[in-house]
Amino acid sequence: MAERIYLQYPGKDETVAVATGFSWGALLLGFVWAMSKRMWFATFIMLAVNTLLFFSGLWGETIGTIGLVLSVLFGVACGVYGNQWHRWTLEKRGYVVVQPAGEGRLAGADIAQPQAARAGPPKQVP
């Protein structure tokens, strides 16, 4: 199972989970996936490239085959980079990466801190 990165907009309780690794949604659904993630620039680019590749298939048999191969390669590229684009888009909107509650902290995690850091500021002696 792919790891997830959690992003949160400062001041709100809503946390968005972004998967890492390959995005099957971006591969299979393309611009519809991007639209569902509210990635408007990516939606426009994906729709434009898919439209160009579709219409290139109408010009002839050889160009149609090349268009099919390019369409598959473009879909795979969208799948490989889709989750990275989603994270980048959220970070551009002001979201920051957060540690999810209950993960990454052990019950005795404060033991790892140095003794001086837990003790607080040093006491002054008169």
MDTraj code that builds the backbone (N, CA, C; nanometers):
import mdtraj as md
import numpy as np

residues = "MET ALA GLU ARG ILE TYR LEU GLN TYR PRO GLY LYS ASP GLU THR VAL ALA VAL ALA THR GLY PHE SER TRP GLY ALA LEU LEU LEU GLY PHE VAL TRP ALA MET SER LYS ARG MET TRP PHE ALA THR PHE ILE MET LEU ALA VAL ASN THR LEU LEU PHE PHE SER GLY LEU TRP GLY GLU THR ILE GLY THR ILE GLY LEU VAL LEU SER VAL LEU PHE GLY VAL ALA CYS GLY VAL TYR GLY ASN GLN TRP HIS ARG TRP THR LEU GLU LYS ARG GLY TYR VAL VAL VAL GLN PRO ALA GLY GLU GLY ARG LEU ALA GLY ALA ASP ILE ALA GLN PRO GLN ALA ALA ARG ALA GLY PRO PRO LYS GLN VAL PRO".split()
xyz = np.array([
    [0.0838, -0.1172, 0.0000],
    [0.0000, 0.0000, 0.0000],
    [0.0884, 0.1236, 0.0000],
    [0.0518, 0.2223, -0.0775],
    [0.1311, 0.3436, -0.0892],
    [0.1180, 0.4286, 0.0358],
    [0.2264, 0.4956, 0.0666],
    [0.2231, 0.5876, 0.1798],
    [0.1402, 0.7093, 0.1429],
    [0.0985, 0.7797, 0.2442],
    [0.0220, 0.9016, 0.2224],
    [0.0921, 1.0179, 0.2899],
    [0.0786, 1.1332, 0.2285],
    [0.1279, 1.2574, 0.2856],
    [0.0041, 1.3388, 0.3215],
    [0.0035, 1.3942, 0.4413],
    [-0.1125, 1.4689, 0.4889],
    [-0.0806, 1.6173, 0.4847],
    [-0.1731, 1.6927, 0.4258],
    [-0.1585, 1.8371, 0.4173],
    [-0.2787, 1.9022, 0.4834],
    [-0.2549, 2.0162, 0.5472],
    [-0.3618, 2.0869, 0.6158],
    [-0.3459, 2.2353, 0.5898],
    [-0.4596, 2.3015, 0.5684],
    [-0.4574, 2.4461, 0.5515],
    [-0.4489, 2.5090, 0.6899],
    [-0.3544, 2.5999, 0.7117],
    [-0.3403, 2.6599, 0.8450],
    [-0.4699, 2.7254, 0.8920],
    [-0.5104, 2.6923, 1.0130],
    [-0.6309, 2.7494, 1.0716],
    [-0.7569, 2.6685, 1.0482],
    [-0.7487, 2.5594, 0.9745],
    [-0.8659, 2.4757, 0.9500],
    [-0.8375, 2.3349, 0.9997],
    [-0.9439, 2.2611, 1.0301],
    [-0.9297, 2.1246, 1.0791],
    [-0.9267, 2.0217, 0.9668],
    [-0.9552, 2.0632, 0.8446],
    [-0.9611, 1.9702, 0.7323],
    [-0.8204, 1.9280, 0.6901],
    [-0.7981, 1.7975, 0.6840],
    [-0.6709, 1.7427, 0.6410],
    [-0.6923, 1.6664, 0.5111],
    [-0.6043, 1.6894, 0.4141],
    [-0.6131, 1.6234, 0.2840],
    [-0.5006, 1.5211, 0.2756],
    [-0.5355, 1.3988, 0.2417],
    [-0.4366, 1.2928, 0.2250],
    [-0.4024, 1.2798, 0.0775],
    [-0.2735, 1.2847, 0.0475],
    [-0.2262, 1.2686, -0.0896],
    [-0.1387, 1.1445, -0.0935],
    [-0.1752, 1.0521, -0.1785],
    [-0.0976, 0.9286, -0.1905],
    [0.0358, 0.9569, -0.2580],
    [0.1321, 0.8714, -0.2310],
    [0.2592, 0.8793, -0.3015],
    [0.2649, 0.7638, -0.4005],
    [0.3463, 0.7778, -0.4996],
    [0.3593, 0.6717, -0.5978],
    [0.2662, 0.6904, -0.7162],
    [0.2329, 0.5816, -0.7808],
    [0.1552, 0.5837, -0.9045],
    [0.0086, 0.6157, -0.8775],
    [-0.0510, 0.6976, -0.9646],
    [-0.1917, 0.7345, -0.9523],
    [-0.2723, 0.6664, -1.0631],
    [-0.3467, 0.5650, -1.0239],
    [-0.4305, 0.4954, -1.1215],
    [-0.5438, 0.5843, -1.1699],
    [-0.5917, 0.6715, -1.0851],
    [-0.6977, 0.7641, -1.1258],
    [-0.6524, 0.8563, -1.2375],
    [-0.5300, 0.9084, -1.2249],
    [-0.4767, 0.9969, -1.3286],
    [-0.4549, 0.9214, -1.4585],
    [-0.4132, 0.7959, -1.4503],
    [-0.3922, 0.7162, -1.5712],
    [-0.5244, 0.6858, -1.6408],
    [-0.6214, 0.6370, -1.5658],
    [-0.7453, 0.5882, -1.6275],
    [-0.8472, 0.6978, -1.6558],
    [-0.8519, 0.8012, -1.5721],
    [-0.9551, 0.9037, -1.5872],
    [-0.9032, 1.0353, -1.6433],
    [-0.7723, 1.0571, -1.6375],
    [-0.7113, 1.1754, -1.6977],
    [-0.7655, 1.3061, -1.6434],
    [-0.8182, 1.3886, -1.7352],
    [-0.8615, 1.5221, -1.6952],
    [-0.9808, 1.5191, -1.5991],
    [-1.0601, 1.4131, -1.5996],
    [-1.1714, 1.4020, -1.5042],
    [-1.1158, 1.3863, -1.3624],
    [-1.0088, 1.3091, -1.3472],
    [-0.9418, 1.2955, -1.2177],
    [-0.8877, 1.4308, -1.1712],
    [-0.8224, 1.5037, -1.2622],
    [-0.7670, 1.6343, -1.2270],
    [-0.8775, 1.7321, -1.1880],
    [-0.9914, 1.7252, -1.2570],
    [-1.1028, 1.8127, -1.2249],
    [-1.1596, 1.7793, -1.0866],
    [-1.1638, 1.6520, -1.0513],
    [-1.2163, 1.6127, -0.9211],
    [-1.1249, 1.6586, -0.8070],
    [-0.9964, 1.6778, -0.8368],
    [-0.9008, 1.7263, -0.7374],
    [-0.8896, 1.8786, -0.7395],
    [-0.9695, 1.9437, -0.8243],
    [-0.9707, 2.0890, -0.8407],
    [-0.8349, 2.1421, -0.8856],
    [-0.7732, 2.0679, -0.9759],
    [-0.6463, 2.1071, -1.0357],
    [-0.6778, 2.1621, -1.1745],
    [-0.7178, 2.2883, -1.1814],
    [-0.7757, 2.3441, -1.3023],
    [-0.6745, 2.3560, -1.4160],
    [-0.5524, 2.3971, -1.3878],
    [-0.4522, 2.4085, -1.4940],
    [-0.4196, 2.2711, -1.5511],
    [-0.4011, 2.1728, -1.4642],
    [-0.3732, 2.0366, -1.5092],
    [-0.4914, 1.9812, -1.5890],
    [-0.6140, 2.0133, -1.5471],
    [-0.7334, 1.9705, -1.6207],
    [-0.7306, 2.0245, -1.7625],
    [-0.7001, 2.1537, -1.7754],
    [-0.6970, 2.2157, -1.9075],
    [-0.5886, 2.1528, -1.9951],
    [-0.4692, 2.1337, -1.9409],
    [-0.3593, 2.0769, -2.0181],
    [-0.3909, 1.9327, -2.0592],
    [-0.4418, 1.8531, -1.9655],
    [-0.4731, 1.7134, -1.9968],
    [-0.5827, 1.7038, -2.1025],
    [-0.6838, 1.7870, -2.0917],
    [-0.7918, 1.7871, -2.1900],
    [-0.7404, 1.8297, -2.3271],
    [-0.6552, 1.9315, -2.3308],
    [-0.6010, 1.9796, -2.4580],
    [-0.5142, 1.8722, -2.5247],
    [-0.4272, 1.8079, -2.4484],
    [-0.3406, 1.7044, -2.5057],
    [-0.4243, 1.5855, -2.5528],
    [-0.5213, 1.5436, -2.4727],
    [-0.6068, 1.4316, -2.5140],
    [-0.6867, 1.4644, -2.6396],
    [-0.7343, 1.5880, -2.6510],
    [-0.8099, 1.6301, -2.7689],
    [-0.7203, 1.6303, -2.8919],
    [-0.5991, 1.6842, -2.8784],
    [-0.5052, 1.6841, -2.9918],
    [-0.4703, 1.5422, -3.0354],
    [-0.4473, 1.4558, -2.9397],
    [-0.4140, 1.3173, -2.9750],
    [-0.5324, 1.2453, -3.0381],
    [-0.6530, 1.2776, -2.9929],
    [-0.7722, 1.2170, -3.0524],
    [-0.7880, 1.2601, -3.1978],
    [-0.7755, 1.3912, -3.2228],
    [-0.7941, 1.4399, -3.3589],
    [-0.6793, 1.4019, -3.4513],
    [-0.5620, 1.3740, -3.3959],
    [-0.4516, 1.3277, -3.4809],
    [-0.4836, 1.1898, -3.5387],
    [-0.5649, 1.1127, -3.4700],
    [-0.6049, 0.9809, -3.5183],
    [-0.6968, 0.9871, -3.6380],
    [-0.7579, 1.1016, -3.6628],
    [-0.8485, 1.1159, -3.7765],
    [-0.7760, 1.1475, -3.9067],
    [-0.6461, 1.1775, -3.9014],
    [-0.5722, 1.2166, -4.0215],
    [-0.5290, 1.0997, -4.1064],
    [-0.5059, 0.9882, -4.0463],
    [-0.4627, 0.8740, -4.1253],
    [-0.4266, 0.7573, -4.0358],
    [-0.3995, 0.6445, -4.1022],
    [-0.3742, 0.5225, -4.0271],
    [-0.2420, 0.5286, -3.9509],
    [-0.1363, 0.5752, -4.0135],
    [-0.0054, 0.5805, -3.9484],
    [-0.0059, 0.6816, -3.8344],
    [-0.0611, 0.7980, -3.8604],
    [-0.0671, 0.9006, -3.7561],
    [-0.1607, 0.8558, -3.6451],
    [-0.2644, 0.7788, -3.6786],
    [-0.3539, 0.7252, -3.5772],
    [-0.2825, 0.6305, -3.4822],
    [-0.1938, 0.5478, -3.5369],
    [-0.1155, 0.4552, -3.4541],
    [-0.0189, 0.5324, -3.3653],
    [0.0461, 0.6325, -3.4234],
    [0.1377, 0.7157, -3.3448],
    [0.0600, 0.7893, -3.2356],
    [-0.0579, 0.8395, -3.2691],
    [-0.1416, 0.9070, -3.1707],
    [-0.1827, 0.8146, -3.0568],
    [-0.2118, 0.6897, -3.0885],
    [-0.2480, 0.5921, -2.9861],
    [-0.1306, 0.5666, -2.8917],
    [-0.0122, 0.5490, -2.9494],
    [0.1065, 0.5259, -2.8672],
    [0.1342, 0.6479, -2.7790],
    [0.1263, 0.7669, -2.8367],
    [0.1479, 0.8891, -2.7587],
    [0.0423, 0.9058, -2.6507],
    [-0.0807, 0.8673, -2.6794],
    [-0.1876, 0.8759, -2.5810],
    [-0.1611, 0.7838, -2.4621],
    [-0.1152, 0.6626, -2.4908],
    [-0.0822, 0.5686, -2.3830],
    [0.0348, 0.6220, -2.3007],
    [0.1380, 0.6725, -2.3680],
    [0.2534, 0.7283, -2.2970],
    [0.2143, 0.8489, -2.2128],
    [0.1268, 0.9337, -2.2650],
    [0.0801, 1.0490, -2.1885],
    [0.0005, 1.0032, -2.0663],
    [-0.0824, 0.9020, -2.0809],
    [-0.1575, 0.8484, -1.9675],
    [-0.0664, 0.7926, -1.8600],
    [0.0379, 0.7204, -1.9014],
    [0.1337, 0.6652, -1.8053],
    [0.2080, 0.7788, -1.7343],
    [0.2475, 0.8828, -1.8087],
    [0.3152, 0.9976, -1.7470],
    [0.2238, 1.0665, -1.6459],
    [0.0966, 1.0793, -1.6776],
    [0.0013, 1.1380, -1.5830],
    [-0.0108, 1.0512, -1.4584],
    [-0.0090, 0.9203, -1.4750],
    [-0.0148, 0.8299, -1.3608],
    [0.1085, 0.8391, -1.2734],
    [0.2247, 0.8534, -1.3356],
    [0.3502, 0.8610, -1.2601],
    [0.3592, 0.9917, -1.1820],
    [0.3208, 1.1023, -1.2438],
    [0.3379, 1.2333, -1.1818],
    [0.2108, 1.2894, -1.1192],
    [0.0985, 1.2236, -1.1325],
    [-0.0297, 1.2775, -1.0865],
    [-0.0338, 1.3149, -0.9397],
    [0.0110, 1.2272, -0.8520],
    [0.0075, 1.2582, -0.7090],
    [0.1040, 1.3700, -0.6724],
    [0.2163, 1.3791, -0.7426],
    [0.3087, 1.4901, -0.7193],
    [0.2459, 1.6214, -0.7610],
    [0.1745, 1.6226, -0.8728],
    [0.1057, 1.7434, -0.9167],
    [-0.0010, 1.7843, -0.8163],
    [-0.0719, 1.6855, -0.7618],
    [-0.1765, 1.7149, -0.6632],
    [-0.1153, 1.7794, -0.5387],
    [-0.0067, 1.7222, -0.4887],
    [0.0594, 1.7790, -0.3712],
    [0.1111, 1.9192, -0.4017],
    [0.1721, 1.9387, -0.5169],
    [0.2250, 2.0690, -0.5546],
    [0.1134, 2.1730, -0.5625],
    [-0.0009, 2.1340, -0.6190],
    [-0.1139, 2.2256, -0.6290],
    [-0.1642, 2.2660, -0.4910],
    [-0.1762, 2.1706, -0.3996],
    [-0.2210, 2.2018, -0.2643],
    [-0.1212, 2.2919, -0.1918],
    [0.0074, 2.2668, -0.2099],
    [0.1077, 2.3509, -0.1453],
    [0.1054, 2.4924, -0.2013],
    [0.0771, 2.5084, -0.3295],
    [0.0648, 2.6423, -0.3883],
    [-0.0559, 2.7165, -0.3321],
    [-0.1579, 2.6438, -0.2892],
    [-0.2764, 2.7057, -0.2291],
    [-0.2556, 2.7412, -0.0821],
    [-0.1426, 2.7029, -0.0253],
    [-0.1130, 2.7378, 0.1129],
    [-0.1181, 2.6223, 0.2104],
    [-0.1446, 2.5029, 0.1644],
    [-0.1469, 2.3865, 0.2527],
    [-0.0043, 2.3528, 0.2956],
    [0.0074, 2.3010, 0.4160],
    [0.1378, 2.2593, 0.4673],
    [0.1310, 2.1131, 0.5072],
    [0.2452, 2.0463, 0.4999],
    [0.2538, 1.9048, 0.5359],
    [0.2474, 1.8931, 0.6875],
    [0.1618, 1.8032, 0.7369],
    [0.1480, 1.7812, 0.8806],
    [0.1655, 1.6336, 0.9110],
    [0.2000, 1.6062, 1.0344],
    [0.2092, 1.4678, 1.0820],
    [0.0695, 1.4272, 1.1277],
    [0.0137, 1.3180, 1.0760],
    [-0.1206, 1.2772, 1.1178],
    [-0.1230, 1.2392, 1.2656],
    [-0.2359, 1.2589, 1.3283],
    [-0.2519, 1.2276, 1.4702],
    [-0.2332, 1.0784, 1.4928],
    [-0.1522, 1.0441, 1.5907],
    [-0.1331, 0.9054, 1.6261],
    [-0.0237, 0.8352, 1.5483],
    [0.0386, 0.9017, 1.4524],
    [0.1443, 0.8388, 1.3750],
    [0.2762, 0.9082, 1.4027],
    [0.3818, 0.8323, 1.4036],
    [0.5145, 0.8879, 1.4151],
    [0.5559, 0.9243, 1.5564],
    [0.4700, 0.9100, 1.6529],
    [0.5045, 0.9419, 1.7907],
    [0.4856, 0.8176, 1.8756],
    [0.5850, 0.7880, 1.9524],
    [0.5769, 0.6750, 2.0432],
    [0.5303, 0.7242, 2.1789],
    [0.4841, 0.6331, 2.2613],
    [0.4357, 0.6721, 2.3932],
    [0.5464, 0.7371, 2.4748],
    [0.6679, 0.6921, 2.4609],
    [0.7788, 0.7498, 2.5360],
    [0.8669, 0.8372, 2.4503],
    [0.8109, 0.9064, 2.3528],
    [0.8897, 0.9852, 2.2589],
    [0.9642, 1.0984, 2.3278],
    [0.9106, 1.1470, 2.4394],
    [0.9783, 1.2572, 2.5060],
    [1.1069, 1.2116, 2.5746],
    [1.1280, 1.0816, 2.5871],
    [1.2506, 1.0290, 2.6468],
    [1.3685, 1.0592, 2.5549],
    [1.3441, 1.0662, 2.4263],
    [1.4515, 1.0899, 2.3316],
    [1.5066, 1.2323, 2.3413],
    [1.4313, 1.3253, 2.3990],
    [1.4786, 1.4618, 2.4119],
    [1.5874, 1.4684, 2.5190],
    [1.6839, 1.5553, 2.4991],
    [1.7876, 1.5680, 2.6007],
    [1.7294, 1.6178, 2.7333],
    [1.7977, 1.5842, 2.8416],
    [1.7508, 1.6220, 2.9747],
    [1.7412, 1.7736, 2.9888],
    [1.8356, 1.8473, 2.9318],
    [1.8353, 1.9931, 2.9444],
    [1.7142, 2.0538, 2.8743],
    [1.6715, 1.9947, 2.7662],
    [1.5566, 2.0496, 2.6937],
    [1.4292, 2.0279, 2.7727],
    [1.4174, 1.9190, 2.8497],
    [1.2970, 1.8934, 2.9273],
    [1.2954, 1.9741, 3.0556],
    [1.4114, 2.0094, 3.1060],
    [1.4200, 2.0755, 3.2367],
    [1.3738, 2.2194, 3.2303],
    [1.3759, 2.2814, 3.1151],
    [1.3369, 2.4201, 3.1052],
    [1.4589, 2.5102, 3.1206],
    [1.4348, 2.6391, 3.1387],
    [1.5476, 2.7307, 3.1492],
    [1.6244, 2.7096, 3.2806],
    [1.7536, 2.7364, 3.2808],
    [1.8306, 2.7178, 3.4032],
    [1.7903, 2.8173, 3.5102],
    [1.7968, 2.7710, 3.6344],
    [1.7610, 2.8575, 3.7475],
    [1.8818, 2.9387, 3.7869],
    [1.8579, 3.0655, 3.8180],
    [1.9674, 3.1524, 3.8587],
    [1.9837, 3.1473, 4.0094],
    [2.1066, 3.1406, 4.0521],
    [2.1388, 3.1358, 4.1958],
    [2.1891, 3.2742, 4.2352],
    [2.1317, 3.3335, 4.3464],
    [2.1777, 3.4680, 4.3860],
    [2.3131, 3.4702, 4.4457],
])
top = md.Topology()
chain = top.add_chain()
for i, resn in enumerate(residues, 1):
    res = top.add_residue(resn, chain, resSeq=i)
    for name in ("N", "CA", "C"):
        top.add_atom(name, md.element.get_by_symbol(name[0]), res)
traj = md.Trajectory(xyz[None], top)
